[in-house]
Amino acid sequence: MSHKILIAYFSHGGENLVDDQIVDLGEEGNTKKAAKCLSEKLLQKEIKSNLFEIEPLIPYGHGYEETLARSREEYQSGAAPLINDGPNGYEAYDTIFLGYPNWWGTLPAPIVSFLRDHDTAGKTIIPFVTHGGQIFLYSLEAIKKEAPEAIIKEGFAIAAPYMSSAPYVIDEWLQKNEELVK
Ligand SMILES: Cc1cc2nc3c(=O)[nH]c(=O)nc-3n(C[C@H](O)[C@H](O)[C@H](O)COP(=O)(O)O)c2cc1C
């Protein structure tokens, strides 16, 4: 069976914490880089996928401290901010790579919004994460809670200071998990 694959991701970009230092990642955050790399790697295997960026209607600011403050509030209150409309033809996808940065040890709030806005029953969700050292931590449990009828498979994780390793990490993951994408 050939899968219909969506790569849905949220990525902050702007100022971020890398190796305990505040670094300006510019327009393209780490998770966005990882999502694009995944899409290219799939294409090299002649597997088509569609990229979709999850964006809060009120964007996070550029600065690290303001992002930290808002995300802390969302984390503590369990808020799910309004986000952009989902991808066209969402229903037809059977496999969703779901990419996000580890925020507060778990999912950034826009990912929670995406899971609440979309029916995931029976779909395979493959989370992938970029992080400052804590890998998936509580985020897989959080996905299970928001998508109780989805089939959840563990994807890959890339540490923020080692983004250049993304092509190798993704290649290795794809080699081991070919049946999930072929
Ligand atoms: C608000 C905020 C909270 C974060 N919390 C964590 C955390 O709890 N654990 C961790 O390992 N990294 C944490 N990080 C680091 C990010 O996960 C890491 O820099 C990631 O690669 C950023 O991806 P992005 O550029 O796609 O947003 C946090 C970063 C931000 C901005």
The ligand as a Tripos MOL2 file, in Angstrom:
@<TRIPOS>MOLECULE
LIG
   31    33     1     0     0
SMALL
NO_CHARGES

@<TRIPOS>ATOM
      1 C1          9.6040   28.6680   24.7650 C.3       1 LIG1
      2 C2         10.6730   27.6170   24.6320 C.ar      1 LIG1
      3 C3         10.7030   26.5340   25.5170 C.ar      1 LIG1
      4 C4         11.6700   25.5260   25.3690 C.ar      1 LIG1
      5 N1         11.6370   24.4610   26.2410 N.ar      1 LIG1
      6 C5         12.5150   23.4540   26.0690 C.ar      1 LIG1
      7 C6         12.4690   22.3030   26.9310 C.ar      1 LIG1
      8 O1         11.6500   22.2160   27.8540 O.2       1 LIG1
      9 N2         13.3550   21.3000   26.7160 N.ar      1 LIG1
     10 C7         14.2940   21.3480   25.6920 C.ar      1 LIG1
     11 O2         15.0570   20.4080   25.5450 O.2       1 LIG1
     12 N3         14.3570   22.4250   24.8670 N.ar      1 LIG1
     13 C8         13.5000   23.4710   25.0380 C.ar      1 LIG1
     14 N4         13.5570   24.5680   24.1810 N.ar      1 LIG1
     15 C9         14.5400   24.5780   23.0810 C.3       1 LIG1
     16 C10        13.8900   24.2160   21.7320 C.3       1 LIG1
     17 O3         13.1830   22.9920   21.8150 O.3       1 LIG1
     18 C11        14.9190   24.0940   20.6150 C.3       1 LIG1
     19 O4         15.7060   25.2400   20.5360 O.3       1 LIG1
     20 C12        14.2350   23.8020   19.2560 C.3       1 LIG1
     21 O5         15.1550   23.2480   18.3440 O.3       1 LIG1
     22 C13        13.6110   25.0400   18.6190 C.3       1 LIG1
     23 O6         12.9920   24.7060   17.4080 O.3       1 LIG1
     24 P1         12.3190   25.7760   16.4160 P.3       1 LIG1
     25 O7         13.4410   26.6420   15.9010 O.co2     1 LIG1
     26 O8         11.7260   24.9380   15.3320 O.co2     1 LIG1
     27 O9         11.2870   26.5420   17.1690 O.co2     1 LIG1
     28 C14        12.6340   25.6050   24.3330 C.ar      1 LIG1
     29 C15        12.6180   26.7250   23.4690 C.ar      1 LIG1
     30 C16        11.6570   27.7180   23.6110 C.ar      1 LIG1
     31 C17        11.6620   28.8950   22.6740 C.3       1 LIG1
@<TRIPOS>BOND
     1     1     2 1
     2     2     3 ar
     3     2    30 ar
     4     3     4 ar
     5     4     5 ar
     6     4    28 ar
     7     5     6 ar
     8     6     7 ar
     9     6    13 1
    10     7     8 2
    11     7     9 ar
    12     9    10 ar
    13    10    11 2
    14    10    12 ar
    15    12    13 ar
    16    13    14 ar
    17    14    15 1
    18    14    28 ar
    19    15    16 1
    20    16    17 1
    21    16    18 1
    22    18    19 1
    23    18    20 1
    24    20    21 1
    25    20    22 1
    26    22    23 1
    27    23    24 1
    28    24    25 2
    29    24    26 1
    30    24    27 1
    31    28    29 ar
    32    29    30 ar
    33    30    31 1
@<TRIPOS>SUBSTRUCTURE
     1 LIG1         1 GROUP 0 **** ****
